């Protein structure tokens, strides 16, 4: 017997695709250096929305440029730790302050004594905050340290010094295996485990399709409820893949020009993020569609800085800006 397909809510389903095309067109204009305003859409002009492609957002760009591809001398094991720590805080200032403090990127050896703890305490005193406000982390006192960042230091010690998670990552045979290895630790919920698995996959530590596995977060679930009247017998992850598979025909049916990220189609991670952004957009466009969130908090304020396009070389994108040198890792797989 065939599966019961999802039933889109026509108006919101249309918004999903039109929002995606227009938001990405804004990004393309900014990369090209075109002066604003970049859209006639009053909601896009007023409020802040993430880029259509997760890898193009500011924090992901910093991860790719300043953590993963900043040099070719970092040991694979240390890079796994650095990526995990960077995304846990998701605060560019925190990372840059740590690099200044050590005179280099933090490494696993810094977990063996009090070096990282002292550094983070100093950064918190200097900057006032360590974490982003973009999402909520698990805040349990799993390691008994009382303070969130001290619990996270113990988490990193558990992961990379005690249980050598880095070796599991290097041996992983799928994106799901990377996710599950991360998810096995305290403080690592569904959302953060998936985000870090995607981040690790930007590097050359792993090389899996972003469509192999997805784990929709709370914002994506809110968006799915708005975009669909019902989802049939499809799970949230199934819905994400269903949208990935339909993207070309849906853009064409609406006469929308969408060339992807320098030729790269939407991936599952991007679609699950787009459900979250569609939920946000509909708070203004269709406020009668109620959800747990009723307003968009962040207003759009364009930065005077140019928008750079800088992506993993292994994606082989047709981006015109200079690409970083491809990292060469000697991956040490444990036997």
C-alpha positions as a Markdown table, in Angstrom:
| # | Residue | x | y | z |
|---|---|---|---|---|
| 1 | Unk | 0.0 | 0.0 | 0.0 |
| 2 | Unk | 1.3 | 3.5 | -0.9 |
| 3 | Unk | 2.1 | 6.1 | 1.6 |
| 4 | Unk | -0.4 | 8.9 | 2.4 |
| 5 | Unk | 1.3 | 12.0 | 1.0 |
| 6 | Unk | 1.5 | 15.4 | 2.8 |
| 7 | Unk | -1.2 | 18.0 | 2.0 |
| 8 | Unk | 0.3 | 21.5 | 1.6 |
| 9 | Unk | -1.6 | 24.6 | 2.8 |
| 10 | Unk | -1.6 | 26.3 | -0.6 |
| 11 | Unk | -0.9 | 29.9 | 0.4 |
| 12 | Unk | 1.9 | 29.1 | 2.9 |
| 13 | Unk | 3.4 | 26.5 | 0.6 |
| 14 | Unk | 3.6 | 29.1 | -2.1 |
| 15 | Unk | 5.2 | 31.5 | 0.4 |
| 16 | Unk | 7.9 | 29.0 | 1.2 |
| 17 | Unk | 9.1 | 28.8 | -2.4 |
| 18 | Unk | 8.7 | 32.5 | -3.2 |
| 19 | Unk | 10.4 | 33.5 | 0.1 |
| 20 | Unk | 13.3 | 31.1 | -0.7 |
| 21 | Unk | 13.9 | 32.6 | -4.2 |
| 22 | Unk | 13.6 | 36.2 | -3.1 |
| 23 | Unk | 15.8 | 35.8 | 0.1 |
| 24 | Unk | 18.5 | 34.1 | -2.0 |
| 25 | Unk | 18.2 | 36.8 | -4.7 |
| 26 | Unk | 19.0 | 39.3 | -1.9 |
| 27 | Unk | 22.1 | 37.3 | -1.0 |
| 28 | Unk | 23.3 | 37.1 | -4.6 |
| 29 | Unk | 23.0 | 40.8 | -5.0 |
| 30 | Unk | 24.9 | 41.5 | -1.8 |
| 31 | Unk | 27.7 | 39.1 | -2.8 |
| 32 | Unk | 27.9 | 40.9 | -6.2 |
| 33 | Unk | 28.3 | 44.3 | -4.4 |
| 34 | Unk | 25.0 | 45.7 | -5.7 |
| 35 | Unk | 23.9 | 48.6 | -3.5 |
| 36 | Unk | 20.6 | 48.2 | -1.6 |
| 37 | Unk | 17.8 | 48.1 | -1.2 |
| 38 | Unk | 17.8 | 44.6 | -2.7 |
| 39 | Unk | 14.1 | 43.7 | -2.6 |
| 40 | Unk | 10.7 | 45.3 | -2.7 |
| 41 | Unk | 9.4 | 42.8 | -0.1 |
| 42 | Unk | 8.5 | 44.9 | 3.0 |
| 43 | Unk | 8.9 | 42.0 | 5.4 |
| 44 | Unk | 12.4 | 41.2 | 4.1 |
| 45 | Unk | 13.3 | 44.8 | 4.2 |
| 46 | Unk | 12.2 | 45.2 | 7.8 |
| 47 | Unk | 13.2 | 42.0 | 9.5 |
| 48 | Unk | 16.3 | 39.9 | 9.8 |
| 49 | Unk | 16.2 | 36.4 | 8.1 |
| 50 | Unk | 18.9 | 33.8 | 7.8 |
| 51 | Unk | 20.4 | 33.1 | 4.4 |
| 52 | Unk | 18.7 | 30.4 | 2.4 |
| 53 | Unk | 21.9 | 28.3 | 2.6 |
| 54 | Unk | 23.1 | 27.7 | 6.1 |
| 55 | Unk | 26.8 | 27.7 | 5.0 |
| 56 | Unk | 26.4 | 31.3 | 3.8 |
| 57 | Unk | 25.3 | 32.7 | 7.2 |
| 58 | Unk | 27.8 | 34.8 | 9.2 |
| 59 | Unk | 28.6 | 32.3 | 11.9 |
| 60 | Unk | 29.0 | 29.4 | 9.5 |
| 61 | Unk | 31.2 | 31.6 | 7.3 |
| 62 | Unk | 33.4 | 32.4 | 10.3 |
| 63 | Unk | 33.6 | 28.7 | 11.1 |
| 64 | Unk | 34.6 | 27.8 | 7.6 |
| 65 | Unk | 37.1 | 30.6 | 7.2 |
| 66 | Unk | 38.6 | 31.1 | 10.7 |
| 67 | Unk | 38.4 | 27.5 | 12.1 |
| 68 | Unk | 38.4 | 24.9 | 9.4 |
| 69 | Unk | 40.2 | 26.4 | 6.4 |
| 70 | Unk | 42.4 | 29.0 | 8.1 |
| 71 | Unk | 45.5 | 26.8 | 7.7 |
| 72 | Unk | 46.6 | 23.3 | 6.8 |
| 73 | Unk | 48.6 | 22.4 | 9.9 |
| 74 | Unk | 45.9 | 21.5 | 12.4 |
| 75 | Unk | 45.7 | 17.8 | 13.4 |
| 76 | Unk | 42.5 | 16.1 | 12.4 |
| 77 | Unk | 41.7 | 15.3 | 16.1 |
| 78 | Unk | 42.2 | 18.9 | 17.2 |
| 79 | Unk | 40.0 | 20.2 | 14.4 |
| 80 | Unk | 37.1 | 18.0 | 15.5 |
| 81 | Unk | 37.4 | 19.5 | 18.9 |
| 82 | Unk | 37.7 | 23.1 | 17.5 |
| 83 | Unk | 34.6 | 22.7 | 15.3 |
| 84 | Unk | 32.5 | 21.3 | 18.2 |
| 85 | Unk | 33.6 | 24.1 | 20.6 |
| 86 | Unk | 33.0 | 26.8 | 18.1 |
| 87 | Unk | 29.5 | 25.8 | 17.3 |
| 88 | Unk | 28.7 | 25.2 | 21.0 |
| 89 | Unk | 29.3 | 28.9 | 21.7 |
| 90 | Unk | 28.4 | 30.1 | 18.1 |
| 91 | Unk | 29.9 | 33.4 | 19.1 |
| 92 | Unk | 32.6 | 34.7 | 16.7 |
| 93 | Unk | 34.0 | 37.1 | 19.4 |
| 94 | Unk | 34.4 | 34.3 | 21.8 |
| 95 | Unk | 36.4 | 32.3 | 19.3 |
| 96 | Unk | 38.6 | 35.2 | 18.2 |
| 97 | Unk | 39.3 | 36.1 | 21.9 |
| 98 | Unk | 40.4 | 32.5 | 22.6 |
| 99 | Unk | 42.7 | 32.6 | 19.7 |
| 100 | Unk | 44.2 | 35.9 | 20.9 |
| 101 | Unk | 44.5 | 34.5 | 24.4 |
| 102 | Unk | 46.4 | 31.3 | 23.3 |
| 103 | Unk | 48.2 | 32.9 | 20.3 |
| 104 | Unk | 46.7 | 30.0 | 18.3 |
| 105 | Unk | 43.6 | 27.9 | 18.0 |
| 106 | Unk | 42.7 | 26.0 | 21.1 |
| 107 | Unk | 43.7 | 22.3 | 21.0 |
| 108 | Unk | 42.7 | 19.2 | 23.0 |
| 109 | Unk | 45.8 | 19.5 | 25.2 |
| 110 | Unk | 44.3 | 22.7 | 26.6 |
| 111 | Unk | 41.6 | 20.5 | 28.1 |
| 112 | Unk | 44.1 | 18.5 | 30.2 |
| 113 | Unk | 44.8 | 21.3 | 32.7 |
| 114 | Unk | 43.0 | 24.5 | 33.6 |
| 115 | Unk | 44.1 | 26.4 | 30.5 |
| 116 | Unk | 40.8 | 26.5 | 28.6 |
| 117 | Unk | 38.8 | 27.2 | 31.8 |
| 118 | Unk | 41.0 | 30.2 | 32.7 |
| 119 | Unk | 40.8 | 31.4 | 29.1 |
| 120 | Unk | 37.0 | 31.2 | 29.0 |
| 121 | Unk | 36.7 | 32.9 | 32.3 |
| 122 | Unk | 38.9 | 35.7 | 31.1 |
| 123 | Unk | 36.9 | 36.0 | 27.8 |
| 124 | Unk | 33.6 | 36.1 | 29.7 |
| 125 | Unk | 35.0 | 38.9 | 32.0 |
| 126 | Unk | 36.2 | 40.8 | 29.0 |
| 127 | Unk | 33.3 | 40.4 | 26.6 |
| 128 | Unk | 30.4 | 40.0 | 29.0 |
| 129 | Unk | 29.0 | 36.9 | 27.2 |
| 130 | Unk | 30.3 | 33.7 | 25.7 |
| 131 | Unk | 27.3 | 32.3 | 23.9 |
| 132 | Unk | 25.1 | 33.4 | 21.0 |
| 133 | Unk | 21.5 | 34.3 | 21.7 |
| 134 | Unk | 20.3 | 32.6 | 18.5 |
| 135 | Unk | 19.3 | 29.3 | 20.1 |
| 136 | Unk | 18.8 | 27.7 | 23.4 |
| 137 | Unk | 21.3 | 25.1 | 24.6 |
| 138 | Unk | 20.6 | 22.2 | 27.0 |
| 139 | Unk | 21.2 | 23.8 | 30.4 |
| 140 | Unk | 21.3 | 20.8 | 32.7 |
| 141 | Unk | 24.0 | 20.6 | 35.3 |
| 142 | Unk | 25.2 | 17.3 | 33.8 |
| 143 | Unk | 28.8 | 17.6 | 35.0 |
| 144 | Unk | 28.1 | 19.2 | 38.3 |
| 145 | Unk | 30.0 | 22.5 | 37.6 |
| 146 | Unk | 27.0 | 24.8 | 38.2 |
| 147 | Unk | 27.9 | 27.3 | 35.4 |
| 148 | Unk | 27.0 | 26.6 | 31.8 |
| 149 | Unk | 30.4 | 27.2 | 30.3 |
| 150 | Unk | 32.2 | 25.1 | 33.0 |
| 151 | Unk | 29.8 | 22.3 | 32.3 |
| 152 | Unk | 30.7 | 22.6 | 28.6 |
| 153 | Unk | 34.4 | 22.4 | 29.4 |
| 154 | Unk | 33.7 | 19.1 | 31.2 |
| 155 | Unk | 31.7 | 18.0 | 28.2 |
| 156 | Unk | 34.6 | 18.7 | 25.9 |
| 157 | Unk | 37.0 | 16.9 | 28.3 |
| 158 | Unk | 34.6 | 13.9 | 28.3 |
| 159 | Unk | 34.3 | 13.9 | 24.5 |
| 160 | Unk | 37.8 | 14.5 | 23.3 |
| 161 | Unk | 40.2 | 13.7 | 26.2 |
| 162 | Unk | 38.4 | 10.8 | 27.9 |
| 163 | Unk | 36.3 | 9.1 | 25.2 |
| 164 | Unk | 38.2 | 10.2 | 22.1 |
| 165 | Unk | 35.2 | 11.2 | 20.1 |
| 166 | Unk | 37.5 | 12.4 | 17.4 |
| 167 | Unk | 38.4 | 8.8 | 16.5 |
| 168 | Unk | 34.7 | 7.9 | 16.2 |
| 169 | Unk | 34.1 | 10.8 | 13.9 |
| 170 | Unk | 37.0 | 9.8 | 11.7 |
| 171 | Unk | 35.7 | 6.2 | 11.5 |
| 172 | Unk | 32.1 | 7.2 | 10.9 |
| 173 | Unk | 30.4 | 5.7 | 7.9 |
| 174 | Unk | 27.5 | 8.1 | 7.6 |
| 175 | Unk | 26.3 | 11.5 | 8.7 |
| 176 | Unk | 23.8 | 9.7 | 11.0 |
| 177 | Unk | 26.7 | 7.9 | 12.7 |
| 178 | Unk | 28.4 | 11.3 | 13.3 |
| 179 | Unk | 25.1 | 12.6 | 14.8 |
| 180 | Unk | 24.6 | 9.6 | 17.0 |
| 181 | Unk | 28.2 | 9.8 | 18.3 |
| 182 | Unk | 27.6 | 13.4 | 19.3 |
| 183 | Unk | 24.1 | 12.7 | 20.6 |
| 184 | Unk | 25.4 | 10.0 | 23.0 |
| 185 | Unk | 26.9 | 12.7 | 25.3 |
| 186 | Unk | 25.1 | 14.8 | 28.0 |
| 187 | Unk | 24.1 | 18.3 | 27.0 |
| 188 | Unk | 24.0 | 17.2 | 23.3 |
| 189 | Unk | 20.4 | 17.4 | 22.3 |
| 190 | Unk | 18.9 | 16.6 | 18.9 |
| 191 | Unk | 19.3 | 20.1 | 17.5 |
| 192 | Unk | 22.9 | 20.7 | 18.6 |
| 193 | Unk | 24.1 | 17.2 | 17.6 |
| 194 | Unk | 22.7 | 17.7 | 14.1 |
| 195 | Unk | 24.2 | 21.2 | 13.8 |
| 196 | Unk | 27.7 | 20.1 | 14.8 |
| 197 | Unk | 27.5 | 17.0 | 12.6 |
| 198 | Unk | 26.8 | 19.4 | 9.6 |
| 199 | Unk | 29.7 | 21.6 | 10.7 |
| 200 | Unk | 32.1 | 18.6 | 10.9 |
| 201 | Unk | 31.0 | 17.7 | 7.4 |
| 202 | Unk | 32.1 | 21.1 | 6.1 |
| 203 | Unk | 35.7 | 20.0 | 6.8 |
| 204 | Unk | 37.5 | 17.1 | 5.2 |
| 205 | Unk | 37.2 | 15.0 | 8.4 |
| 206 | Unk | 34.0 | 13.6 | 6.9 |
| 207 | Unk | 32.5 | 13.8 | 3.4 |
| 208 | Unk | 28.8 | 12.7 | 3.4 |
| 209 | Unk | 25.9 | 14.1 | 1.4 |
| 210 | Unk | 23.9 | 16.7 | 3.4 |
| 211 | Unk | 20.9 | 14.8 | 2.2 |
| 212 | Unk | 21.8 | 11.6 | 3.9 |
| 213 | Unk | 20.3 | 12.5 | 7.2 |
| 214 | Unk | 18.3 | 15.4 | 8.8 |
| 215 | Unk | 17.0 | 16.2 | 12.2 |
| 216 | Unk | 14.4 | 19.1 | 12.0 |
| 217 | Unk | 14.6 | 21.4 | 15.0 |
| 218 | Unk | 11.8 | 23.2 | 16.9 |
| 219 | Unk | 11.7 | 26.1 | 14.5 |
| 220 | Unk | 11.4 | 23.8 | 11.5 |
| 221 | Unk | 8.6 | 21.8 | 13.2 |
| 222 | Unk | 6.7 | 25.1 | 13.6 |
| 223 | Unk | 7.2 | 25.9 | 10.0 |
| 224 | Unk | 6.1 | 22.5 | 8.8 |
| 225 | Unk | 2.8 | 22.9 | 10.7 |
| 226 | Unk | 2.2 | 26.2 | 8.9 |
| 227 | Unk | 3.2 | 25.0 | 5.4 |
| 228 | Unk | 1.1 | 21.8 | 5.6 |
| 229 | Unk | -2.5 | 21.2 | 6.6 |
| 230 | Unk | -1.4 | 17.6 | 7.4 |
| 231 | Unk | 1.7 | 15.6 | 6.7 |
| 232 | Unk | 0.1 | 12.3 | 5.9 |
| 233 | Unk | 2.3 | 9.5 | 7.2 |
| 234 | Unk | 5.5 | 11.4 | 6.5 |
| 235 | Unk | 7.8 | 12.2 | 9.5 |
| 236 | Unk | 9.3 | 15.7 | 9.8 |
| 237 | Unk | 12.5 | 14.4 | 8.3 |
| 238 | Unk | 10.5 | 12.8 | 5.4 |
| 239 | Unk | 8.9 | 16.2 | 4.8 |
| 240 | Unk | 12.3 | 17.9 | 4.5 |
| 241 | Unk | 13.5 | 15.3 | 1.9 |
| 242 | Unk | 10.2 | 15.6 | 0.1 |
| 243 | Unk | 10.8 | 19.3 | -0.4 |
| 244 | Unk | 14.4 | 18.7 | -1.4 |
| 245 | Unk | 13.2 | 16.3 | -4.1 |
| 246 | Unk | 10.6 | 18.8 | -5.4 |
| 247 | Unk | 12.6 | 22.0 | -5.5 |
| 248 | Unk | 13.3 | 22.2 | -9.2 |
| 249 | Unk | 9.7 | 21.6 | -10.3 |
| 250 | Unk | 8.3 | 24.0 | -7.6 |
| 251 | Unk | 10.5 | 26.9 | -8.6 |
| 252 | Unk | 9.7 | 26.2 | -12.3 |
| 253 | Unk | 6.0 | 26.0 | -11.7 |
| 254 | Unk | 6.1 | 29.6 | -10.2 |
| 255 | Unk | 8.4 | 31.0 | -12.8 |
| 256 | Unk | 11.0 | 31.7 | -10.2 |
| 257 | Unk | 14.7 | 31.9 | -11.1 |
| 258 | Unk | 16.7 | 30.0 | -8.6 |
| 259 | Unk | 20.2 | 28.9 | -9.5 |
| 260 | Unk | 21.2 | 27.6 | -6.0 |
| 261 | Unk | 24.4 | 28.4 | -4.2 |
| 262 | Unk | 26.7 | 28.9 | -7.2 |
| 263 | Unk | 25.0 | 25.8 | -8.7 |
| 264 | Unk | 24.5 | 23.9 | -5.5 |
| 265 | Unk | 20.8 | 22.8 | -5.0 |
| 266 | Unk | 19.1 | 23.1 | -1.7 |
| 267 | Unk | 20.2 | 20.4 | 0.8 |
| 268 | Unk | 18.2 | 18.9 | 3.7 |
| 269 | Unk | 19.9 | 21.2 | 6.2 |
| 270 | Unk | 18.9 | 24.3 | 4.2 |
| 271 | Unk | 15.3 | 23.1 | 3.8 |
| 272 | Unk | 14.9 | 22.5 | 7.5 |
| 273 | Unk | 16.3 | 26.0 | 8.2 |
| 274 | Unk | 13.9 | 27.4 | 5.6 |
| 275 | Unk | 10.9 | 25.9 | 7.4 |
| 276 | Unk | 12.1 | 27.9 | 10.4 |
| 277 | Unk | 12.4 | 31.1 | 8.4 |
| 278 | Unk | 9.0 | 30.6 | 6.7 |
| 279 | Unk | 7.5 | 30.3 | 10.2 |
| 280 | Unk | 9.1 | 33.7 | 11.0 |
| 281 | Unk | 8.0 | 35.3 | 7.7 |
| 282 | Unk | 4.4 | 34.1 | 8.3 |
| 283 | Unk | 4.2 | 35.9 | 11.7 |
| 284 | Unk | 4.0 | 39.0 | 9.6 |
| 285 | Unk | 2.5 | 37.8 | 6.4 |
| 286 | Unk | -0.2 | 35.6 | 7.9 |
| 287 | Unk | -0.5 | 36.4 | 11.6 |
| 288 | Unk | -3.7 | 34.4 | 11.8 |
| 289 | Unk | -1.6 | 31.3 | 11.6 |
| 290 | Unk | -0.8 | 30.9 | 15.3 |
| 291 | Unk | 2.3 | 29.2 | 16.7 |
| 292 | Unk | 4.4 | 29.4 | 19.9 |
| 293 | Unk | 6.1 | 32.5 | 18.5 |
| 294 | Unk | 4.1 | 35.6 | 17.5 |
| 295 | Unk | 6.6 | 38.2 | 16.4 |
| 296 | Unk | 10.0 | 38.5 | 14.7 |
| 297 | Unk | 12.5 | 39.8 | 17.2 |
| 298 | Unk | 15.4 | 41.0 | 15.1 |
| 299 | Unk | 15.1 | 43.9 | 12.7 |
| 300 | Unk | 17.2 | 44.0 | 9.6 |
| 301 | Unk | 20.2 | 46.4 | 9.7 |
| 302 | Unk | 22.5 | 46.0 | 6.7 |
| 303 | Unk | 26.2 | 45.8 | 7.4 |
| 304 | Unk | 28.6 | 48.1 | 5.5 |
| 305 | Unk | 31.0 | 45.3 | 5.1 |
| 306 | Unk | 31.1 | 43.4 | 1.8 |
| 307 | Unk | 29.5 | 39.9 | 1.8 |
| 308 | Unk | 32.1 | 37.3 | 1.0 |
| 309 | Unk | 31.4 | 33.9 | -0.4 |
| 310 | Unk | 33.7 | 31.3 | 1.0 |
| 311 | Unk | 32.8 | 27.6 | 1.0 |
| 312 | Unk | 34.3 | 24.2 | 1.4 |
| 313 | Unk | 36.6 | 23.6 | -1.6 |
| 314 | Unk | 35.3 | 20.0 | -1.8 |
| 315 | Unk | 31.9 | 21.4 | -2.9 |
| 316 | Unk | 33.6 | 22.7 | -6.1 |
| 317 | Unk | 31.3 | 25.6 | -6.5 |
| 318 | Unk | 31.5 | 28.1 | -9.3 |
| 319 | Unk | 32.0 | 31.0 | -6.8 |
| 320 | Unk | 34.1 | 33.8 | -8.3 |
| 321 | Unk | 35.8 | 35.0 | -5.1 |
| 322 | Unk | 39.1 | 33.4 | -4.2 |
| 323 | Unk | 38.7 | 30.0 | -2.7 |
| 324 | Unk | 41.0 | 28.9 | 0.2 |
| 325 | Unk | 43.6 | 26.3 | -0.4 |
| 326 | Unk | 42.2 | 22.8 | -0.1 |
| 327 | Unk | 43.2 | 21.4 | 3.3 |
| 328 | Unk | 45.3 | 18.2 | 3.2 |
| 329 | Unk | 44.8 | 16.1 | 6.2 |
| 330 | Unk | 46.5 | 13.0 | 7.2 |
| 331 | Unk | 43.5 | 11.3 | 8.7 |
| 332 | Unk | 44.6 | 9.0 | 11.5 |
| 333 | Unk | 41.9 | 6.4 | 11.7 |
| 334 | Unk | 42.0 | 4.3 | 14.8 |
| 335 | Unk | 42.2 | 0.6 | 14.1 |
